[in-house]
Amino acid sequence: MPGTEWLVYLLVIAAISSMVIVHESGHYFVARAFGMRVLRFSIGIGPAIFKYQRKGSPTIFQVCAIPFLAYVQVDGMNPTEEIDKNDLGLFANKGVVARIMTIVAGSLANYLFASILIFLLVAFGGLQRQVPGPMIVGTLVDDSPAAAAGLELGDEVVEANGVAIHDIDELIEATRERADQATIYVIRRDGELLPPMTITPRLQDGRGVIGISPQPHFEYEPASFGRALERAIVLPIVLTAAQIEVLSQRIRERSTEGISGPVGMAHQMTASAHRGVYDFIGTLVMISVALGFFNLLPFPALDGGRLVFLLFELITRRRANEKVEAVIHMVGIVVLLCFAAYVTIYRDIPG
């Protein structure tokens, strides 16, 4: 409903921000547990519109004008800061294990958050099982024969080449041998049959395709406490393994296909919100795991990049040069911002 669309956008912004807040909370609580001084916990960016500092606490909690994203400022964490060797509250003056745990805690918090969501989803919503259903267009490939012919998301394919279509398997069978041959398809849109549509499938992987995939149909079966707990433990591991495989393949192919930035994530979550609570929470789980995994990559400016220097210190028993580390992280930030801009412009924004 158009009148409630703004509510969906607010929900998506709040959901994405919540994952970043969870990540930063991991850093905050572990830093405090090791006696580090946390100067600021900020929700959002830009000018602060609300601040709170408990009496006797060094931490300023604030909400900013743009309540998107979050950050935690741990005293002594910046390699360029002047360090007082006698100040035991500084990040830099803590043992290497304490510093490693503080850095890793953000991603661990994202994984824990994902596991809690999975447990609640399965325990109260049941186990999701995909079942055959009508061939309703769920995704539409850009520049595909179907897109060129005018198919839209939500359309139902009811006939292809004179054969009635009831599910994706029947559509594949009816289209398989029709590569480069004009074929008549009958489409139902908003409950009404459209005039017969001519689409010419193209050859792909040895068969004819028109460039659509179905909207999935699911059934839900009750799950026990033990099954919900098992899924909560196993699924984040499975998702991480899948992300490693996809990343490895993209590196081998030197491609950014399927990689999304903040705008792409917002699009995914908006689409899932329209499909219902189960899909929305499921997408939240996937993005939370992706955020945890991404931050552990050994790239400068990411948590994983900081871990590389800490592991170097753990192994060699000597710290890396602070100025060199600061320069490397600065270069990493620039590269990440450029990459995010590229993905946003060429992948996330249609057209």
C-alpha positions in Angstrom: 0.0 0.0 0.0 1.6 3.3 -1.1 0.3 5.1 2.1 2.4 2.8 4.3 5.5 2.7 2.1 7.3 5.2 4.2 6.8 2.9 7.2 8.6 0.1 5.3 11.6 2.5 4.5 11.8 3.5 8.2 11.7 -0.1 9.2 14.5 -1.0 6.8 16.7 2.0 8.0 16.1 1.0 11.6 16.9 -2.7 10.9 20.2 -1.9 9.1 21.2 0.6 11.8 20.4 -2.1 14.5 22.9 -4.5 13.0 25.6 -1.8 13.1 24.6 -0.9 16.7 24.9 -4.6 17.6 28.4 -4.7 16.0 29.6 -1.6 17.9 28.0 -2.9 21.1 30.3 -6.0 20.8 33.3 -3.7 20.7 32.0 -1.6 23.6 31.1 -4.4 26.1 34.4 -6.3 25.6 36.5 -3.2 25.7 34.8 -2.3 29.1 35.2 -5.9 30.3 39.0 -5.5 29.8 39.0 -2.1 31.6 39.5 0.0 28.5 38.1 3.6 28.5 35.4 4.1 26.0 35.0 7.8 25.2 31.9 7.8 22.9 29.1 5.5 21.8 27.3 7.2 18.9 24.2 6.1 17.2 24.0 7.9 13.8 26.3 10.4 12.2 26.3 14.2 12.0 25.6 16.7 14.8 24.6 15.2 18.1 20.9 15.9 19.0 21.0 14.0 22.3 23.8 13.2 24.7 24.0 11.3 28.0 26.9 10.7 30.3 26.5 8.9 33.6 28.2 10.6 36.5 31.7 9.2 36.9 31.6 7.5 33.5 34.0 8.5 30.7 31.5 7.4 28.0 29.3 9.9 26.2 26.2 8.1 24.7 24.8 10.2 21.8 22.2 10.1 19.1 23.0 12.1 16.0 20.9 14.0 13.4 21.2 11.2 10.9 20.3 8.0 12.9 22.1 5.7 10.4 25.1 3.6 11.3 27.0 3.8 14.6 30.5 3.9 16.0 32.4 3.4 19.3 35.5 5.5 20.2 37.9 3.5 22.4 40.6 5.7 23.9 44.0 4.9 22.6 42.8 2.8 19.6 44.0 5.2 16.9 47.6 4.4 16.0 48.4 8.1 15.5 47.4 9.0 19.1 50.0 10.0 21.7 50.1 7.2 24.2 50.7 7.7 27.9 52.4 4.4 28.9 51.1 4.8 32.5 47.4 5.1 31.5 46.0 1.6 32.0 42.7 2.6 30.5 44.1 3.0 26.9 43.5 0.3 24.3 47.1 0.4 23.3 48.3 -0.4 26.9 46.3 -3.6 27.2 47.6 -7.0 26.4 47.5 -8.3 22.9 44.9 -10.9 23.7 42.6 -8.2 25.2 43.0 -6.1 22.1 42.3 -9.0 19.8 39.2 -9.9 21.7 38.0 -6.3 21.5 38.4 -6.2 17.8 36.8 -9.6 17.1 33.9 -8.8 19.4 32.0 -6.7 16.8 31.7 -9.5 14.3 31.0 -12.1 17.1 28.1 -9.8 18.2 26.7 -9.9 14.6 26.9 -13.7 14.6 25.3 -13.9 18.0 22.5 -11.5 16.9 21.9 -13.7 13.8 21.8 -16.9 15.9 19.2 -15.3 18.2 17.0 -14.2 15.3 17.3 -17.7 13.7 16.3 -19.4 17.0 13.3 -17.1 17.5 12.2 -17.4 13.8 12.3 -21.2 13.9 10.9 -21.6 17.4 7.9 -19.4 16.8 7.6 -19.4 13.0 8.5 -23.0 12.3 10.9 -24.6 9.7 10.5 -23.2 6.2 10.1 -25.7 3.4 9.9 -24.7 -0.2 7.0 -26.4 -2.2 5.9 -26.2 -5.8 3.6 -23.4 -6.7 2.3 -21.2 -9.6 5.0 -19.8 -11.9 4.9 -16.2 -10.5 7.9 -14.0 -11.6 10.0 -13.4 -8.5 13.2 -12.1 -10.3 13.6 -10.6 -13.7 17.1 -10.4 -15.3 17.9 -7.1 -16.9 18.3 -7.1 -20.7 16.7 -10.6 -20.8 14.1 -11.7 -23.4 11.4 -11.6 -20.7 12.3 -8.0 -19.7 12.4 -6.9 -23.3 9.0 -8.4 -23.9 7.5 -6.4 -20.9 7.1 -9.0 -18.2 7.0 -7.6 -14.7 7.6 -8.9 -11.2 4.5 -10.6 -9.9 3.3 -11.7 -13.3 2.1 -15.4 -13.6 3.1 -17.5 -16.6 0.1 -19.7 -17.3 1.0 -21.0 -20.8 4.1 -21.4 -22.9 4.2 -22.7 -26.5 0.6 -24.0 -26.1 1.4 -26.0 -22.9 -0.3 -25.1 -19.6 2.3 -24.0 -17.0 1.8 -24.7 -13.3 5.3 -24.4 -11.9 8.9 -23.6 -12.8 9.7 -27.2 -13.9 7.0 -27.1 -16.5 8.2 -23.7 -17.8 11.7 -24.9 -18.1 10.5 -28.0 -20.0 8.4 -25.9 -22.4 11.2 -23.4 -23.0 14.2 -25.7 -23.1 14.1 -26.5 -26.9 12.9 -23.1 -28.0 16.2 -21.1 -28.1 16.2 -18.5 -30.8 12.6 -19.4 -31.7 9.7 -17.0 -31.3 7.4 -18.5 -28.7 3.9 -17.6 -27.5 3.5 -17.1 -23.7 0.3 -16.3 -21.9 0.6 -14.1 -18.8 -1.8 -13.3 -16.0 -1.3 -9.9 -14.4 -3.3 -8.6 -11.4 -5.8 -11.4 -12.0 -6.4 -10.6 -15.7 -5.0 -12.5 -18.7 -2.9 -10.3 -21.0 -2.9 -10.7 -24.8 -0.6 -13.5 -25.8 3.0 -12.3 -25.7 5.8 -13.4 -28.1 9.2 -14.0 -26.4 12.3 -15.5 -28.1 14.3 -17.5 -25.6 18.0 -17.2 -25.8 20.5 -20.0 -25.6 22.2 -20.4 -22.2 24.0 -23.4 -20.8 22.7 -25.5 -23.7 19.0 -24.7 -23.3 16.5 -21.9 -24.0 15.8 -19.4 -21.2 13.8 -16.2 -21.0 15.5 -14.7 -17.9 13.1 -15.1 -15.0 13.0 -17.2 -11.8 10.0 -18.0 -9.7 8.7 -16.4 -6.6 9.3 -19.1 -4.0 6.3 -20.8 -2.2 6.8 -22.1 1.3 5.2 -24.2 4.0 6.0 -24.0 7.7 6.2 -26.9 10.0 6.5 -26.6 13.9 10.0 -27.1 15.3 11.2 -28.3 18.7 13.5 -26.3 21.0 16.4 -28.5 20.1 15.8 -28.1 16.3 15.6 -24.4 16.6 18.8 -24.3 18.6 20.5 -26.5 16.1 19.5 -24.2 13.2 20.7 -21.2 15.2 24.2 -22.7 15.6 24.5 -24.3 12.1 22.9 -21.8 9.8 25.4 -18.9 10.4 28.2 -21.3 9.6 26.6 -22.5 6.4 25.9 -18.9 5.4 29.5 -17.9 6.0 30.8 -20.9 4.0 28.6 -19.8 1.1 29.9 -16.2 1.3 33.5 -17.5 1.3 32.7 -19.5 -1.8 31.0 -16.6 -3.6 33.8 -14.2 -2.7 36.4 -16.7 -3.9 34.6 -17.1 -7.2 34.2 -13.3 -7.7 38.0 -12.8 -7.0 38.8 -15.6 -9.6 36.5 -14.0 -12.1 37.4 -10.5 -11.2 33.8 -9.6 -11.0 31.5 -7.7 -8.7 28.4 -9.5 -9.8 26.1 -10.1 -6.9 28.0 -7.8 -4.5 25.9 -5.2 -2.8 26.6 -2.0 -1.0 24.4 -0.1 1.5 21.9 0.8 -1.1 21.7 -2.7 -2.4 21.2 -4.0 1.1 18.4 -1.5 1.6 16.7 -2.7 -1.7 17.0 -6.4 -0.5 15.5 -5.6 2.8 12.7 -3.5 1.3 11.7 -6.3 -1.0 11.8 -8.8 1.8 9.6 -6.6 4.0 7.0 -6.6 1.3 7.1 -10.4 1.3 6.4 -10.7 5.0 7.9 -11.0 8.5 9.6 -14.4 7.9 11.4 -13.2 4.8 12.3 -9.9 6.4 13.9 -11.5 9.4 15.6 -14.1 7.2 17.2 -11.3 5.2 18.2 -9.5 8.4 20.0 -12.8 9.4 21.9 -13.0 6.1 23.0 -9.4 6.2 24.0 -9.6 9.9 26.2 -12.7 9.1 27.6 -10.9 6.0 28.5 -7.8 8.1 30.3 -10.0 10.7 32.1 -11.9 8.0 33.0 -8.8 5.9 34.5 -7.0 8.9 36.9 -10.0 9.6 38.4 -9.9 6.1 42.1 -9.1 6.4 41.8 -5.8 4.6 43.2 -2.5 5.9 40.7 -0.3 7.9 38.4 -3.3 8.6 38.5 -5.2 11.9 40.3 -8.0 10.1 43.0 -5.6 8.9 43.6 -4.5 12.5 43.8 -8.2 13.5 46.6 -8.8 11.0 48.8 -6.3 12.9 47.7 -7.8 16.3 48.5 -11.3 15.1 51.9 -10.1 13.9 52.5 -8.7 17.4 51.3 -12.0 19.0 53.7 -14.1 16.9 56.7 -11.8 16.9 56.3 -10.4 20.4 56.8 -6.8 19.0 54.4 -4.2 17.7 54.2 -3.0 14.2 55.3 0.6 13.5 52.3 2.8 14.4 52.8 5.3 11.7 53.1 2.6 9.0 49.9 1.0 10.3 48.1 4.3 10.3 49.0 5.0 6.7 48.0 1.5 5.6 44.6 1.8 7.3 44.1 5.3 5.7 44.8 3.8 2.2 42.3 1.0 3.0 39.6 3.5 3.9 40.1 5.3 0.6 40.0 2.0 -1.3 36.8 0.8 0.5 35.0 4.1 -0.1 35.9 4.0 -3.8 34.7 0.4 -4.0 31.5 1.2 -2.2 30.9 4.1 -4.6 31.5 1.9 -7.6 29.2 -0.9 -6.3 26.5 1.7 -5.4 26.6 3.4 -8.8 27.0 0.4 -11.1 25.3 -2.4 -9.1 22.9 -1.0 -6.5 21.2 1.9 -8.5 19.0 0.6 -11.4 19.9 2.0 -14.8 
